[in-house]
Amino acid sequence: MLTNSLIPLQASLDASPLQIVWFLLIAVLWIGFFFLEGFDFGVSMLYPILGKDPKERRVMINTIGPTWDGNEVWLITAGGATFAAFPGWYATLFSGLYLPLFLVLVGLILRGISFEYRAKMPDDRWRNAFDACASIGSLIVSLVFGIGFANFVKGMDVAPLTSAAFGEPNLYTGGFWALFSPFGLLGGVLFILLFCTHGSMFLALKTYGSIHDKTVKFVHTLAPVTVAVLLIFVLAANIFYGTSKNPYLGSLSTVLMWAAGLLSVVVLGLAALAQRAERNGWAFIGTGASILLMLAMIFVKMYGTLGFISADMSNPLNMVTASSSPLTLKLMTWFACFLVPVVLAYQAWSYWVFSKRLSTKEMPEHEHEPNVAEVHL
């Protein structure tokens, strides 16, 4: 790990407006993914806890069945935007973090096949096996992303560029096991707890009857634990890995990082209180806002360095050296202006279509009958 003496107090970034815009857009895409797919992950991870009864588990599946694949589009778009706008960033991630990213892919595949195949055979063991795939896949993805983003806050060591070739990666030098520091593991636990809390709030909003009552009772226990872990994460991030470790950030970013982190804790606490008052909509918005603020804190720290610590600050990996050409960024911006509103409108429409609350009363007696989880837009 580099010592603070090797990092200049302030360095010039000289990023262009489009480089800044695309860093912010990538941050928005990740926030959108964790807001939407976060409750999908949470609901799936809660199958073994809240869905022991087959009908109640089917209600849980049907709450996310019509929209889970649309939510994953945000991840694909975030990866595509990173590849197109910052190929050096993308290359370094895949060259040094191939195994963690492969685990994410495995988790997403497990989730996908669970939704597609669980109703293909009217057998309890068959359905239970694929439901377990959804829970395990969601747990893997949440854990790996939590550890990954915690390491972005911490800063990951990279070697200097070996050549000036386009897309040449700065190789990650920390090693796989270096990712599992106490702070990295704390991030993994936090993402699991936060997504389970977010998923619980979504279930309370989308269901009524027995599954709703079980969810509300469970979240009253889970939410305080999540608030406590989030507070520890925010304090550790700002005290041990604050903006002073980033040579491109000044005093204003310190205020922004502290403010976003502490606000995420406050908002999550208010969401828990709203849930106790049976304000399900506000509680769900609150957990989503908490995720937004926590990710905002993380991306403030990542500004400029992209979450890495360069061994040679005369030739570092940053938003400028990892960026595509100005023409590429300009063309991407035009395409985004036309396509993003269309995608947002479509996703808003799909959530409106499937906005009805569900309970076991809407579930057919026989599992092989068609259900909402098998309907795809």
Salt bridges, closest charged atoms under 4 A:
GLU37 OE2 - ARG111 NH2 3.01
GLU56 OE1 - LYS214 NZ 2.85
ASP69 OD2 - HIS376 ND1 3.42
GLU72 OE2 - ARG111 NE 3.70
GLU116 OE2 - HIS376 NE2 3.66
ASP123 OD2 - ARG125 NE 3.81
ASP124 OD1 - ARG127 NH2 2.47
ASP131 OD2 - ARG57 NH1 2.84
ASP131 OD1 - ARG118 NE 2.74
GLU278 OE1 - HIS212 NE2 3.46
GLU365 OE2 - LYS55 NZ 3.06
GLU367 OE1 - ARG58 NH1 3.40
GLU367 OE2 - ARG118 NH1 2.74
GLU367 OE2 - ARG127 NE 3.98
